[in-house]
Amino acid sequence: MAYERITQLHSKLIIGTKQTIKAMNNGEVSELFVATDAAEHITNKVINVARKNNIVYTMVDSKAALGKACKIDVDASVVAIKRT
């Protein structure tokens, strides 16, 4: 499951829209997770950048669960995994 993968890769996470978009444009992202219950204007922008940069993305059902998987106390709309 996507949430388990995120929890396992905690040290390689980029959390948040601005940081994720910047990292994707710099070629630093290998994979992206986007919450389906996040605001559409946010998710559309991030998904478009991911497609432009040929980055695989996975839709997950909950920004609350995504935040929890990242071990943060707030919801997370977008989480990226840094390239190794």
All heavy atoms as an XYZ file, in Angstrom:
640
protein
N       0.838     -1.191      0.000
C       0.000      0.000      0.000
C       0.875      1.244      0.000
O       1.977      1.259      0.530
C      -0.934     -0.028      1.203
C      -1.870      1.137      1.275
S      -3.002      0.973      2.678
C      -4.446      1.633      1.916
N       0.378      2.306     -0.578
C       1.138      3.543     -0.735
C       1.555      4.145      0.602
O       2.683      4.617      0.749
C       0.314      4.556     -1.525
N       0.663      4.124      1.586
C       0.988      4.732      2.875
C       2.151      4.013      3.557
O       2.997      4.653      4.169
C      -0.240      4.729      3.799
C      -1.407      5.533      3.261
C      -2.621      4.941      3.009
C      -1.276      6.896      3.000
C      -3.704      5.666      2.522
C      -2.337      7.630      2.505
C      -3.550      7.012      2.272
O      -4.603      7.733      1.783
N       2.191      2.694      3.440
C       3.293      1.929      4.036
C       4.615      2.288      3.375
O       5.638      2.426      4.043
C       3.022      0.438      3.900
C       1.865     -0.046      4.736
C       1.458     -1.468      4.418
O       2.078     -2.111      3.552
O       0.492     -1.936      5.047
N       4.594      2.450      2.052
C       5.802      2.843      1.314
C       6.307      4.203      1.787
O       7.496      4.404      1.982
C       5.503      2.857     -0.181
C       6.673      3.252     -1.040
C       6.452      2.824     -2.493
N       7.347      3.485     -3.404
C       8.652      3.271     -3.477
N       9.208      2.408     -2.670
N       9.392      3.915     -4.354
N       5.397      5.127      1.977
C       5.767      6.474      2.439
C       6.400      6.403      3.822
O       7.433      7.025      4.072
C       4.530      7.395      2.435
C       4.082      7.650      0.994
C       4.820      8.704      3.150
C       2.708      8.244      0.863
N       5.800      5.635      4.710
C       6.329      5.511      6.067
C       7.741      4.923      6.052
O       8.620      5.376      6.781
C       5.392      4.633      6.929
O       4.096      5.243      6.950
C       5.898      4.504      8.341
N       7.976      3.938      5.194
C       9.287      3.307      5.105
C      10.351      4.248      4.548
O      11.529      4.119      4.864
C       9.206      2.061      4.228
C       8.396      0.947      4.842
C       8.128     -0.176      3.849
O       8.449     -0.084      2.670
N       7.525     -1.243      4.337
N       9.951      5.184      3.702
C      10.910      6.082      3.054
C      10.924      7.472      3.686
O      11.228      8.462      3.033
C      10.574      6.194      1.558
C      10.704      4.885      0.780
C      10.131      5.029     -0.613
C      12.153      4.455      0.722
N      10.624      7.530      4.970
C      10.477      8.812      5.668
C      11.642      9.770      5.460
O      11.452     10.965      5.304
C      10.240      8.568      7.162
C       9.890      9.801      7.899
N      10.824     10.538      8.572
C       8.715     10.461      8.034
C      10.239     11.587      9.102
N       8.957     11.557      8.793
N      12.854      9.277      5.432
C      14.022     10.158      5.302
C      14.176     10.745      3.897
O      14.948     11.670      3.701
C      15.295      9.396      5.675
O      15.513      8.344      4.750
N      13.421     10.229      2.920
C      13.533     10.694      1.541
C      12.321     11.513      1.093
O      12.144     11.757     -0.092
C      13.693      9.506      0.591
C      14.947      8.720      0.814
C      15.033      7.602     -0.182
C      16.312      6.805      0.015
N      16.455      5.786     -1.008
N      11.495     11.953      2.028
C      10.256     12.621      1.664
C      10.419     14.122      1.453
O      11.194     14.775      2.134
C       9.203     12.403      2.760
C       8.774     10.974      3.019
C       7.702     10.947      4.111
C       8.261     10.307      1.765
N       9.644     14.609      0.511
C       9.463     16.044      0.314
C       7.975     16.265      0.521
O       7.153     15.705     -0.209
C       9.877     16.484     -1.097
C      11.339     16.141     -1.354
C       9.610     17.971     -1.294
C      11.756     16.276     -2.806
N       7.628     17.064      1.518
C       6.230     17.253      1.883
C       5.808     18.680      1.537
O       6.492     19.631      1.878
C       6.020     16.994      3.385
C       6.496     15.592      3.745
C       4.558     17.197      3.777
C       6.607     15.327      5.225
N       4.682     18.787      0.862
C       4.128     20.104      0.541
C       4.225     20.442     -0.937
O       5.101     19.959     -1.648
N       3.309     21.270     -1.364
C       3.168     21.586     -2.784
C       4.346     22.371     -3.348
O       4.924     21.982     -4.362
C       1.864     22.375     -3.008
O       0.782     21.636     -2.428
C       1.598     22.585     -4.471
N       4.693     23.469     -2.718
C       5.767     24.327     -3.249
C       7.094     23.583     -3.327
O       7.784     23.628     -4.345
C       5.926     25.587     -2.393
C       4.787     26.557     -2.518
C       5.019     27.767     -1.636
C       3.813     28.679     -1.631
N       4.001     29.824     -0.749
N       7.440     22.885     -2.253
C       8.705     22.157     -2.221
C       8.708     21.039     -3.257
O       9.722     20.782     -3.910
C       8.955     21.565     -0.827
C       9.084     22.581      0.270
C       7.741     22.913      0.919
O       6.688     22.862      0.298
N       7.785     23.296      2.181
N       7.575     20.377     -3.418
C       7.474     19.274     -4.372
C       7.610     19.756     -5.803
O       8.344     19.168     -6.599
C       6.136     18.519     -4.177
O       6.131     17.944     -2.865
C       5.961     17.433     -5.214
N       6.922     20.832     -6.151
C       7.009     21.373     -7.514
C       8.433     21.803     -7.824
O       8.963     21.504     -8.901
C       6.002     22.526     -7.713
C       4.576     21.957     -7.745
C       6.305     23.298     -8.996
C       3.490     22.996     -7.778
N       9.072     22.474     -6.892
C      10.457     22.910     -7.091
C      11.372     21.697     -7.300
O      12.195     21.675     -8.224
C      10.931     23.720     -5.883
C      12.336     24.248     -6.015
C      12.724     25.076     -4.805
C      14.152     25.557     -4.914
N      14.560     26.314     -3.734
N      11.211     20.680     -6.466
C      12.044     19.480     -6.569
C      11.787     18.728     -7.877
O      12.720     18.228     -8.504
C      11.790     18.567     -5.371
N      10.527     18.659     -8.312
C      10.217     17.989     -9.584
C      10.878     18.717    -10.746
O      11.451     18.086    -11.635
C       8.698     17.913     -9.800
C       8.015     16.861     -8.968
S       6.301     16.519     -9.469
C       5.481     18.065     -9.133
N      10.803     20.028    -10.747
C      11.411     20.815    -11.830
C      12.936     20.736    -11.820
O      13.576     20.955    -12.846
C      10.947     22.271    -11.764
C       9.519     22.431    -12.252
O       9.069     21.715    -13.138
N       8.797     23.362    -11.659
N      13.517     20.409    -10.667
C      14.968     20.255    -10.555
C      15.425     18.814    -10.772
O      16.599     18.498    -10.598
C      15.454     20.742     -9.183
C      15.369     22.238     -9.045
O      15.388     22.971    -10.023
N      15.249     22.711     -7.810
N      14.487     17.923    -11.100
C      14.836     16.522    -11.354
C      15.174     15.732    -10.116
O      15.882     14.727    -10.194
N      14.670     16.146     -8.965
C      15.011     15.502     -7.698
C      13.985     14.482     -7.214
O      14.168     13.883     -6.159
C      15.187     16.577     -6.617
C      16.281     17.576     -6.924
C      16.294     18.759     -5.964
O      15.487     18.774     -5.013
O      17.099     19.666     -6.174
N      12.898     14.279     -7.969
C      11.799     13.435     -7.503
C      11.698     12.168     -8.343
O      11.730     12.220     -9.569
C      10.461     14.217     -7.558
C       9.280     13.317     -7.249
C      10.498     15.406     -6.607
N      11.543     11.030     -7.661
C      11.371      9.770     -8.369
C       9.913      9.320     -8.390
O       9.499      8.595     -9.292
C      12.228      8.674     -7.738
O      11.805      8.428     -6.418
N       9.152      9.740     -7.404
C       7.764      9.286     -7.288
C       6.959     10.319     -6.502
O       7.491     11.026     -5.657
C       7.748      7.945     -6.549
C       6.448      7.230     -6.566
C       6.550      5.841     -5.938
O       7.666      5.397     -5.594
O       5.503      5.204     -5.803
N       5.663     10.377     -6.802
C       4.794     11.380     -6.207
C       3.518     10.728     -5.693
O       2.995      9.802     -6.320
C       4.452     12.420     -7.284
C       3.517     13.550     -6.933
C       4.165     14.497     -5.932
C       3.127     14.315     -8.184
N       3.012     11.226     -4.572
C       1.737     10.784     -4.015
C       0.842     11.998     -3.841
O       1.271     13.006     -3.281
C       1.945     10.089     -2.663
C       2.755      8.838     -2.774
C       4.139      8.877     -2.667
C       2.144      7.621     -3.019
C       4.900      7.729     -2.787
C       2.894      6.460     -3.145
C       4.274      6.515     -3.028
N      -0.399     11.895     -4.324
C      -1.329     13.016     -4.297
C      -2.636     12.547     -3.656
O      -3.190     11.520     -4.051
C      -1.608     13.534     -5.728
C      -2.563     14.705     -5.704
C      -0.312     13.912     -6.436
N      -3.134     13.315     -2.693
C      -4.389     12.967     -2.025
C      -5.580     13.392     -2.878
O      -5.639     14.529     -3.354
C      -4.458     13.644     -0.661
N      -6.513     12.483     -3.064
C      -7.685     12.779     -3.894
C      -8.641     13.758     -3.224
O      -9.412     14.426     -3.903
C      -8.468     11.497     -4.250
O      -8.846     10.832     -3.049
C      -7.644     10.576     -5.119
N      -8.573     13.875     -1.894
C      -9.466     14.804     -1.204
C      -8.841     16.181     -1.000
O      -9.403     17.036     -0.317
C      -9.946     14.216      0.124
C      -8.837     13.963      1.134
O      -7.649     13.929      0.738
O      -9.159     13.771      2.318
N      -7.708     16.443     -1.633
C      -7.074     17.762     -1.571
C      -7.745     18.688     -2.586
O      -8.434     18.234     -3.506
C      -5.584     17.642     -1.877
N      -7.527     19.976     -2.431
C      -8.112     20.964     -3.337
C      -7.663     20.706     -4.773
O      -6.478     20.486     -5.034
C      -7.711     22.363     -2.898
N      -8.620     20.729     -5.677
C      -8.355     20.382     -7.073
C      -7.333     21.316     -7.734
O      -6.515     20.873     -8.539
C      -9.666     20.402     -7.857
C      -9.569     19.735     -9.204
C     -10.927     19.587     -9.849
O     -11.788     18.899     -9.279
O     -11.112     20.164    -10.933
N      -7.353     22.603     -7.392
C      -6.390     23.526     -8.004
C      -4.955     23.189     -7.598
O      -4.016     23.429     -8.353
C      -6.736     24.990     -7.696
C      -6.509     25.394     -6.271
N      -7.426     25.145     -5.274
C      -5.472     26.017     -5.687
C      -6.950     25.603     -4.132
N      -5.765     26.141     -4.348
N      -4.793     22.596     -6.441
C      -3.462     22.170     -5.990
C      -3.057     20.887     -6.709
O      -1.971     20.789     -7.273
C      -3.439     21.942     -4.460
C      -3.629     23.264     -3.729
C      -2.156     21.255     -4.020
C      -3.826     23.129     -2.242
N      -3.932     19.901     -6.683
C      -3.581     18.603     -7.263
C      -3.368     18.694     -8.769
O      -2.456     18.079     -9.294
C      -4.641     17.540     -6.933
O      -5.918     17.957     -7.412
C      -4.716     17.281     -5.447
N      -4.197     19.471     -9.451
C      -4.038     19.615    -10.903
C      -2.684     20.204    -11.260
O      -2.021     19.745    -12.194
C      -5.155     20.465    -11.501
C      -6.473     19.734    -11.550
O      -6.528     18.525    -11.435
N      -7.545     20.475    -11.717
N      -2.268     21.218    -10.523
C      -0.986     21.865    -10.791
C       0.171     20.883    -10.593
O       1.062     20.775    -11.439
C      -0.819     23.082     -9.875
C       0.419     23.884    -10.134
C       0.448     25.134     -9.273
C       1.668     25.973     -9.576
N       1.692     27.199     -8.778
N       0.140     20.147     -9.507
C       1.214     19.197     -9.196
C       1.233     18.051    -10.213
O       2.296     17.658    -10.699
C       1.058     18.660     -7.755
C       2.041     17.543     -7.477
C       1.244     19.781     -6.759
N       0.070     17.539    -10.555
C      -0.010     16.439    -11.521
C       0.496     16.892    -12.892
O       1.204     16.146    -13.573
C      -1.445     15.879    -11.595
C      -1.753     15.120    -10.299
C      -1.622     14.977    -12.809
C      -3.210     14.732    -10.136
N       0.166     18.106    -13.295
C       0.658     18.620    -14.582
C       2.178     18.707    -14.609
O       2.807     18.355    -15.609
C       0.028     19.979    -14.902
C      -1.423     19.855    -15.302
O      -1.861     18.818    -15.781
N      -2.174     20.922    -15.104
N       2.777     19.159    -13.527
C       4.244     19.235    -13.451
C       4.834     17.817    -13.471
O       5.839     17.571    -14.133
C       4.706     20.019    -12.205
C       6.217     19.978    -12.059
C       4.227     21.467    -12.279
N       4.195     16.888    -12.777
C       4.667     15.497    -12.768
C       4.631     14.909    -14.179
O       5.593     14.278    -14.622
C       3.831     14.658    -11.815
N       3.541     15.126    -14.876
C       3.425     14.617    -16.250
C       4.478     15.234    -17.158
O       5.095     14.538    -17.968
C       2.035     14.903    -16.800
C       0.965     14.028    -16.204
C      -0.391     14.362    -16.762
N      -1.417     13.493    -16.196
C      -2.689     13.812    -16.133
N      -3.120     14.971    -16.608
N      -3.554     12.962    -15.608
N       4.674     16.528    -17.022
C       5.672     17.241    -17.827
C       7.070     16.668    -17.616
O       7.877     16.593    -18.541
C       5.639     18.727    -17.462
C       6.639     19.586    -18.177
C       6.538     21.019    -17.696
C       7.908     21.628    -17.651
N       7.943     22.886    -16.921
N       7.341     16.239    -16.389
C       8.667     15.723    -16.031
C       8.730     14.195    -16.014
O       9.703     13.624    -15.523
C       9.088     16.285    -14.667
C       9.394     17.761    -14.737
O      10.378     18.163    -15.350
N       8.542     18.576    -14.133
N       7.688     13.541    -16.530
C       7.630     12.076    -16.585
C       7.849     11.415    -15.228
O       8.602     10.450    -15.097
C       8.631     11.527    -17.603
C       8.306     11.974    -19.005
O       7.154     11.934    -19.418
N       9.309     12.427    -19.726
N       7.181     11.948    -14.218
C       7.279     11.411    -12.863
C       6.024     10.588    -12.574
O       4.903     11.056    -12.769
C       7.434     12.550    -11.833
C       8.744     13.303    -12.089
C       7.383     12.001    -10.411
C       8.878     14.590    -11.325
N       6.224      9.379    -12.111
C       5.119      8.488    -11.762
C       4.413      9.047    -10.531
O       5.070      9.435     -9.563
C       5.642      7.069    -11.458
C       4.524      6.167    -10.975
C       6.327      6.493    -12.673
N       3.084      9.094    -10.583
C       2.347      9.548     -9.409
C       1.250      8.557     -9.054
O       0.725      7.858     -9.906
C       1.791     10.963     -9.594
C       0.756     11.109    -10.678
C      -0.599     10.987    -10.399
C       1.136     11.383    -11.984
C      -1.543     11.133    -11.397
C       0.200     11.530    -12.990
C      -1.143     11.405    -12.684
O      -2.083     11.540    -13.673
N       0.943      8.520     -7.763
C      -0.080      7.630     -7.228
C      -1.095      8.475     -6.481
O      -0.718      9.321     -5.672
C       0.542      6.606     -6.252
O       1.543      5.861     -6.948
C      -0.506      5.668     -5.692
N      -2.368      8.235     -6.758
C      -3.428      8.920     -6.042
C      -3.758      8.109     -4.783
O      -3.916      6.890     -4.854
C      -4.675      9.051     -6.926
C      -4.442      9.794     -8.227
S      -3.810     11.480     -8.051
C      -5.240     12.314     -7.360
N      -3.819      8.789     -3.647
C      -4.207      8.151     -2.394
C      -5.503      8.816     -1.906
O      -5.805      9.934     -2.297
C      -3.093      8.241     -1.325
C      -1.868      7.465     -1.769
C      -2.723      9.678     -1.019
N      -6.252      8.127     -1.083
C      -7.596      8.582     -0.769
C      -7.718      9.645      0.313
O      -8.765     10.263      0.435
C      -8.494      7.396     -0.429
C      -7.994      6.605      0.767
O      -6.873      6.862      1.234
O      -8.728      5.720      1.234
N      -6.681      9.915      1.075
C      -6.855     10.806      2.218
C      -5.615     11.644      2.516
O      -4.533     11.097      2.737
C      -7.211      9.966      3.443
O      -7.140     10.722      4.617
N      -5.801     12.957      2.576
C      -4.675     13.820      2.947
C      -4.356     13.679      4.434
O      -3.213     13.831      4.839
C      -4.918     15.268      2.538
C      -6.139     15.915      3.089
C      -6.339     17.292      2.480
C      -7.581     17.946      3.069
N      -7.790     19.271      2.545
N      -5.349     13.319      5.249
C      -5.085     13.076      6.672
C      -4.206     11.829      6.835
O      -3.228     11.845      7.588
C      -6.398     12.904      7.431
N      -4.539     10.765      6.115
C      -3.739      9.541      6.184
C      -2.355      9.762      5.584
O      -1.366      9.197      6.065
C      -4.455      8.402      5.469
N      -2.278     10.592      4.551
C      -0.985     10.895      3.934
C      -0.095     11.649      4.923
O       1.084     11.334      5.074
C      -1.200     11.704      2.651
C      -0.003     11.906      1.742
C       0.634     10.598      1.326
C      -0.432     12.700      0.496
N      -0.648     12.609      5.626
C       0.103     13.321      6.664
C       0.559     12.398      7.772
O       1.699     12.463      8.233
N      -0.327     11.500      8.179
C       0.018     10.530      9.237
C       1.145      9.615      8.786
O       2.060      9.320      9.546
C      -1.221      9.724      9.606
C      -1.032      8.792     10.763
C      -2.318      8.078     11.128
C      -2.088      7.123     12.285
N      -3.323      6.416     12.654
N       1.095      9.160      7.524
C       2.152      8.300      6.993
C       3.502      9.019      6.966
O       4.545      8.388      7.084
C       1.784      7.825      5.591
N       3.453     10.348      6.814
C       4.685     11.157      6.813
C       5.154     11.497      8.223
O       6.163     12.170      8.400
C       4.446     12.463      6.053
S       4.115     12.239      4.320
N       4.373     11.067      9.208
C       4.680     11.323     10.614
C       4.655     12.809     10.946
O       5.495     13.314     11.701
C       6.013     10.683     11.012
C       6.018      9.187     10.822
C       7.337      8.562     11.198
C       7.283      7.065     10.920
N       8.549      6.421     11.163
N       3.667     13.513     10.364
C       3.456     14.917     10.697
C       2.061     15.054     11.302
O       1.206     14.191     11.099
C       3.641     15.860      9.478
C       2.666     15.504      8.349
C       5.090     15.807      8.994
C       2.703     16.480      7.177
N       1.836     16.130     12.038
C       0.577     16.309     12.760
C      -0.490     17.052     11.964
O      -1.519     17.423     12.520
C       0.831     17.057     14.068
C       1.664     16.229     15.039
O       1.556     14.993     15.011
O       2.429     16.831     15.811
N      -0.240     17.292     10.687
C      -1.205     17.977      9.829
C      -1.435     17.150      8.569
O      -0.673     16.236      8.267
C      -0.725     19.407      9.455
C      -0.664     20.293     10.685
C       0.615     19.362      8.767
N      -2.482     17.501      7.837
C      -2.760     16.822      6.576
C      -1.687     17.157      5.549
O      -1.057     18.215      5.620
C      -4.113     17.267      6.028
C      -5.280     16.873      6.925
O      -5.059     16.119      7.892
O      -6.395     17.332      6.651
N      -1.497     16.271      4.585
C      -0.550     16.504      3.493
C      -1.270     16.212      2.177
O      -1.771     15.113      1.963
C       0.669     15.615      3.631
N      -1.331     17.206      1.309
C      -1.982     17.033      0.012
C      -1.071     16.329     -0.976
O      -1.519     15.557     -1.811
C      -2.384     18.397     -0.565
O      -3.304     19.026      0.282
N       0.229     16.626     -0.866
C       1.213     16.140     -1.835
C       2.478     15.717     -1.102
O       2.969     16.435     -0.242
C       1.571     17.258     -2.852
C       2.620     16.804     -3.805
C       0.335     17.739     -3.572
N       2.995     14.542     -1.473
C       4.265     14.057     -0.927
C       5.077     13.452     -2.058
O       4.546     12.703     -2.871
C       4.034     12.996      0.172
C       5.344     12.405      0.641
C       3.263     13.582      1.341
N       6.340     13.805     -2.110
C       7.229     13.264     -3.140
C       8.358     12.473     -2.490
O       8.722     12.717     -1.345
C       7.816     14.394     -3.981
N       8.907     11.549     -3.257
C      10.052     10.756     -2.822
C      11.273     11.246     -3.598
O      11.245     11.307     -4.840
C       9.825      9.263     -3.078
C       8.498      8.870     -2.472
C      11.031      8.454     -2.647
C       8.430      7.740     -1.574
N      12.318     11.600     -2.875
C      13.556     12.070     -3.519
C      14.230     10.940     -4.267
O      14.224      9.792     -3.824
C      14.546     12.595     -2.468
C      14.110     13.823     -1.749
C      15.183     14.218     -0.750
C      14.670     15.253      0.226
N      15.668     15.548      1.263
N      14.846     11.303     -5.374
C      15.682     10.343     -6.119
C      16.877      9.956     -5.287
O      17.398     10.745     -4.512
C      16.224     10.995     -7.394
C      15.329     10.933     -8.527
C      16.054     11.361     -9.787
N      15.077     11.729    -10.770
C      14.366     10.858    -11.474
N      14.562      9.591    -11.319
N      13.464     11.268    -12.334
N      17.345      8.733     -5.474
C      18.553      8.307     -4.753
C      19.748      8.330     -5.675
O      19.651      8.429     -6.862
C      18.364      6.879     -4.201
O      17.949      6.019     -5.263
C      17.367      6.875     -3.082
